Amino acid sequence: MRLPPLNSLRAFEAAARHEGFIAAAEELFVTRGAISRQVKILEDHIGVQLFHRNARGVALTEAGRRLYPVLTEAFAKMLHEVERIAADASELRVICPPTLSLRWLLPQLEQFRLAHPEITLRLATDFYGSKGFERSEYDLGISLENIPGRPADIEVMPLFGMILSPACAPSLLPALADGPAALAGLRLLHETPRREDWHTWLEHFGVEGVDPDSGEVFPNLDMATRAAVIGTGVVMADLVLCRDELERGDLVLPFPEMACATPQGSYALIGERQKWNDPKVAAFREWLMNSPGMAALPALPE
C-alpha cells in the first residue's frame, strides 16, 4: 500500500487532536468541509472508518484511536528535524583553544555578530582534537598550522605566526643586562608541561648554559604570563597573545631583537573541505581575514 496523501493525514491528526472538524479547520486555515473531505480521502485510501459521525459531532473509532498517536509522533519528529536543520543552517560552531579565544578571538566576535546577524555563532573554548572536530561537531576550528596526523580532507588557512621572545617584569631587566646566558640565573616559566617554547627559542639562537626544562610549569599561557608580571620569572611570550601586557609595560622584552617562529607554524583556521564553502563558513573566513584582530597584529621586533 502506498502512503496516503499528506494533506489527508494532517487533516485527520488535527481533527483527532481537537476532537472536531471546526477547530481543526481553524488551525489549518481551511474550511470545515475541506477537513471533512480530506478525512474521507484518508478513510477511502485505507478502507477503514476513522470517525463516528453523528449530530453532536465526531468521535474516533478504534482504528482512529490507533492511528492518531502514531501521526502525532511522526509530525512532531518531522517538525523537530526541520527546525534542527534550519538551526544548523544558520548556526556556526567554532572551536578555539582557551588562551587564543580569551586573548584574541573573543574580544572581536561581537563585531562578527553585528555584521552577520543571520548567523548564530557558538564558540567552544577548547582544543579541537579533544572534542572530535573530525566528527563534524564543529564547522571551524583554530589551531596551529603544522599538526601531525591531520586528515587529508581538512582545509587549512594560515592566520598569523606564533612569534616567541622571552618577557619579564621591568624589575628583572637588570638581571638580564649581560645577555641571554643570564637566563640561567632566573626562573623560567612554562605554559605547558612540554616546555616546547623554551626549547625552541634557546635552540634557535644557540643559547648555551640555560636548562630549558628548569623552572615552573603552568596549565596555560594566562597563568604563566601573570606569574611573569608579578616578577616570579621569565615567560616565553607569544608576541600576539601577550600584546596587552607588553603594550601596558607590565612585561618587557629583555632581548627585543631575538624573536623566532615555531616549528608548528602559524595559527590557522581549519575546517572540513565539504563545509569550507558553506555560506556561513565563507562569511566567517572572509570576516576573520579582514577583522581588526588581524589588522592590529604587532610587527616583529627589529
C-alpha positions in Angstrom: 0.0 0.0 0.0 1.2 3.5 -0.8 1.2 6.2 1.8 -2.0 8.3 1.9 -1.8 12.0 0.8 0.0 14.1 3.4 -2.9 16.7 3.5 -5.3 13.9 4.5 -3.0 12.7 7.2 -2.5 16.2 8.5 -6.3 16.9 8.5 -7.1 13.7 10.3 -4.4 14.4 13.0 -5.7 17.9 13.6 -9.3 16.8 13.8 -8.4 13.9 16.2 -6.4 16.3 18.4 -9.1 18.9 18.5 -11.9 16.3 18.7 -13.8 18.0 15.9 -13.6 19.4 12.4 -14.2 23.1 13.2 -11.2 23.7 15.4 -9.0 21.6 13.0 -10.2 23.8 10.1 -9.2 27.0 12.1 -5.8 25.6 12.8 -5.1 24.7 9.2 -6.7 27.8 7.7 -9.2 25.8 5.6 -13.0 25.2 5.8 -14.7 22.6 7.8 -15.8 21.0 4.6 -12.2 20.7 3.5 -11.3 18.9 6.7 -14.2 16.5 6.2 -13.2 15.8 2.6 -9.6 15.1 3.5 -10.6 12.7 6.3 -12.9 10.9 3.8 -10.0 10.6 1.3 -7.9 9.0 4.1 -10.6 6.6 5.1 -11.2 5.6 1.5 -7.4 5.1 1.0 -7.0 2.7 3.9 -10.5 1.2 3.7 -11.4 1.9 7.4 -13.7 4.4 9.1 -11.7 6.7 11.4 -14.5 8.8 12.9 -18.0 8.1 14.1 -20.1 10.9 12.7 -23.4 12.0 14.4 -25.5 15.1 15.1 -23.4 16.0 18.1 -20.1 15.9 16.2 -17.4 13.2 15.6 -15.6 10.6 17.8 -12.7 8.4 16.9 -13.3 4.8 16.1 -10.9 2.1 17.4 -8.9 2.4 14.2 -8.8 6.2 14.6 -7.5 5.9 18.1 -4.7 3.6 16.9 -3.7 5.9 14.0 -3.9 9.2 15.9 -0.9 8.9 18.3 1.3 7.5 15.5 0.7 10.5 13.3 1.1 12.9 16.2 4.5 11.5 17.0 5.5 11.4 13.3 4.6 15.1 12.7 6.4 16.1 15.9 9.5 14.3 14.8 9.3 15.9 11.3 8.9 19.4 12.9 11.8 18.8 15.3 14.1 17.7 12.5 13.1 20.6 10.2 13.7 23.1 13.0 17.1 21.4 13.7 18.1 21.5 10.1 17.1 25.2 9.8 19.0 26.0 13.0 22.1 24.1 11.7 22.0 26.1 8.5 22.3 29.4 10.4 24.4 28.2 13.4 28.2 28.4 13.1 30.1 26.3 15.6 33.8 27.3 16.1 36.3 25.7 18.5 39.4 27.6 19.6 42.0 27.0 22.3 41.2 28.8 25.6 44.1 31.3 25.7 43.7 32.2 22.0 40.0 32.6 22.5 40.3 34.8 25.5 43.2 36.9 24.3 42.5 37.3 20.6 39.2 35.9 19.2 36.6 36.7 21.9 37.2 40.5 22.1 36.3 40.9 18.4 33.4 38.3 18.0 30.7 40.9 18.7 31.7 42.7 15.5 31.1 39.5 13.6 27.7 39.1 15.2 26.8 42.7 14.3 28.0 42.2 10.7 26.1 38.9 10.3 23.0 38.9 12.5 21.6 36.0 10.4 24.4 33.7 11.7 24.3 32.3 15.3 27.9 31.8 16.3 28.7 29.3 19.0 32.2 29.3 20.4 33.7 26.4 22.3 36.9 27.3 24.1 38.9 24.0 24.0 41.5 22.2 21.9 39.7 20.8 18.9 41.4 17.4 19.0 39.9 16.6 22.3 36.4 17.4 21.2 36.1 15.5 18.0 36.4 18.1 15.3 36.9 15.4 12.8 33.4 14.0 13.7 31.8 17.2 12.3 30.8 18.5 15.7 32.3 21.9 14.7 32.2 23.9 11.4 35.6 25.5 12.0 38.5 25.4 14.4 41.6 27.5 15.1 44.8 25.5 15.7 48.4 25.6 14.9 49.2 25.1 11.2 51.5 22.1 11.3 49.8 19.4 13.3 50.9 15.8 12.7 48.2 13.3 11.6 45.7 15.9 10.4 43.2 14.3 8.0 43.7 15.0 4.3 40.2 16.4 3.9 40.9 19.3 6.3 41.4 22.8 4.8 44.0 25.0 6.5 44.0 28.8 6.2 47.1 30.4 8.0 46.2 33.4 10.1 49.3 34.7 11.9 52.5 33.4 13.2 53.3 32.4 16.8 56.3 34.6 17.5 58.3 33.8 20.6 60.6 36.0 22.7 61.3 36.0 26.5 59.4 38.6 28.5 59.7 39.6 32.2 58.6 42.3 34.6 60.7 45.5 34.3 62.2 44.8 37.7 64.0 41.8 36.3 65.7 43.7 33.4 68.9 44.5 35.3 69.4 40.7 36.0 69.5 40.1 32.2 71.7 43.0 31.2 74.6 40.7 30.4 72.6 38.8 27.7 70.6 35.6 27.2 73.1 33.5 29.2 71.9 35.3 32.3 68.6 33.5 32.0 70.3 30.6 33.8 70.1 32.6 37.0 66.4 33.2 36.8 63.3 31.0 36.9 61.8 30.0 33.6 58.1 30.0 33.3 56.4 27.4 31.1 52.8 27.5 29.7 52.7 23.7 29.2 54.4 20.7 30.7 56.0 20.0 27.3 58.2 23.1 27.7 58.5 23.3 23.9 58.5 27.1 23.8 61.8 27.5 25.7 63.4 24.6 23.8 62.5 26.2 20.5 63.9 29.6 21.4 67.1 28.5 23.0 67.9 26.2 20.2 67.0 28.8 17.5 69.5 31.3 18.9 72.1 28.8 20.1 71.9 30.0 23.7 74.0 27.7 25.9 74.1 27.1 29.6 70.3 27.6 30.2 68.3 24.5 31.1 65.0 24.6 29.1 63.4 22.1 31.5 64.0 24.1 34.6 61.5 26.4 36.2 57.8 26.4 36.9 55.1 24.8 34.8 51.6 26.3 34.4 48.5 24.9 32.7 48.2 27.8 30.3 49.8 31.0 29.0 47.5 33.2 31.1 48.8 31.8 34.3 52.4 31.8 33.2 52.1 35.4 32.0 50.5 36.5 35.3 53.4 34.9 37.1 55.9 36.8 35.0 54.0 40.1 35.6 54.4 39.8 39.3 58.1 39.1 38.9 58.2 35.3 39.5 60.4 34.7 36.5 60.7 34.9 32.7 58.0 33.7 30.4 58.3 32.8 26.8 55.9 35.3 25.4 53.8 34.9 22.3 54.0 38.5 20.9 50.4 38.4 19.7 48.8 36.8 22.7 50.9 38.8 25.2 50.3 42.1 23.4 48.3 43.8 26.1 50.9 43.2 28.8 53.7 44.4 26.5 51.8 47.5 25.4 51.0 48.4 29.1 54.6 47.8 30.1 53.6 45.1 32.6 56.1 42.9 30.6 59.1 43.9 28.7 61.3 42.1 26.2 64.9 41.9 27.5 66.1 40.8 24.1 63.8 42.5 21.6 65.9 41.6 18.6 65.7 37.9 19.5 62.2 36.7 18.3 61.5 33.5 16.4 58.7 31.4 15.0 57.9 27.9 16.0 58.0 24.6 14.1 54.2 24.4 14.5 53.9 27.3 12.1 51.1 29.9 12.2 47.8 29.8 13.9 45.4 28.7 11.3 41.7 28.4 10.6 40.8 24.8 9.8 37.6 23.1 8.6 36.3 20.2 6.7 36.6 20.5 2.9 32.9 19.6 2.4 31.9 22.6 4.6 34.6 25.1 3.6 32.5 27.0 1.1 29.2 26.9 3.0 27.8 30.4 3.2 28.2 30.7 7.0 31.7 29.3 6.9 32.7 31.5 4.0 31.3 34.6 5.8 33.4 33.9 8.9 36.5 33.2 6.9 36.2 36.5 5.0 35.4 38.4 8.1 38.3 37.0 10.1 40.9 37.8 7.5 39.7 41.4 7.5 39.0 41.7 11.2 40.5 44.3 13.5 42.4 41.5 15.2 44.3 40.7 12.0 44.9 44.3 11.1 46.3 45.2 14.6 48.9 42.4 14.7 52.2 43.7 16.2 55.2 43.9 14.0 58.2 41.7 14.6 60.9 43.3 16.7 63.7 44.7 14.7 
